[in-house]
Amino acid sequence: MTTRVLPPSEYPRLAGTEAETIWPLLTAVGCVVVVEDGDQIVGCHVLQPVLHAECLWIHPDHRKRSSAARRLWQAVQATIRERFKASSFATMACSDDIRALLAHVDAVRVPGEAYVVRVGGG
């Protein structure tokens, strides 16, 4: 068996794996680690840095009736485009208010549960 980072020219070989719909979305810094048995991919994992936004907060006196949320949203979008050179970000919803806000901006719900995995040394 061989373990390696799959070159982008070979990404179409990921058809039939969990990564088949993801690899077209990878940026230049993303990659796919594979385990191969001969010419067959027997394991793969997509690695892609993702911009993550959290802790959205608007003062209660300024919710649903002021321009604070709109101004913040415009500034966040500009910052994501200009500073991070990104066109999307990941976030979490822990309340119905945030779920409603995410629906309002046409956010796409990602199936599954979110986890943080610590990477050990060596």
C-alpha positions, -999 to +999 in steps of 0.1 A: +000+000+000+011+036-007+002+068+011+006+101-006-010+135-014-029+131-045-020+156-073-049+177-086-046+161-120-057+128-104-087+142-084-112+126-109-101+092-094-120+102-063-153+093-080-172+069-058-157+083-026-170+108-001-147+134-018-163+131-053-184+162-048-159+181-027-127+180-048-140+205-075-143+231-047-108+228-033-086+258-034-049+258-043-040+253-006-063+223-002-052+187-008-064+151-007-044+125+012-049+090-001-040+054+006-038+032-025-036-005-029-021-008-064-042+015-086-072+016-063-078+043-038-088+026-005-088+056+017-089+094+014-093+125+035-097+160+021-078+188+039-089+223+032-084+254+053-118+270+060-125+305+072-147+302+103-168+330+117-183+330+152-196+351+181-221+372+161-237+396+185-259+427+182-268+447+213-305+439+222-315+475+217-303+474+181-317+441+170-345+440+143-348+478+141-315+495+134-288+494+107-262+478+130-268+443+117-268+454+081-237+475+085-219+447+103-229+422+076-216+445+048-183+450+067-179+412+073-185+404+037-160+430+025-134+418+051-138+382+039-133+392+003-105+417+008-085+404+038-090+367+035-095+365-003-124+341+003-159+338-011-174+319+018-171+310+054-183+284+079-202+292+110-224+276+137-259+283+148-267+277+185-300+296+186-331+300+166-323+337+161-290+328+144-307+300+124-332+326+111-305+350+102-285+324+084-317+314+064-321+351+056-287+353+039-292+319+021-266+300+041-263+264+032-267+239+061-239+214+062-250+179+073-233+163+103-219+176+136-190+200+141-159+188+159-124+201+166-097+175+164-063+182+181-033+169+161-007+151+182+030+154+176+050+130+154 
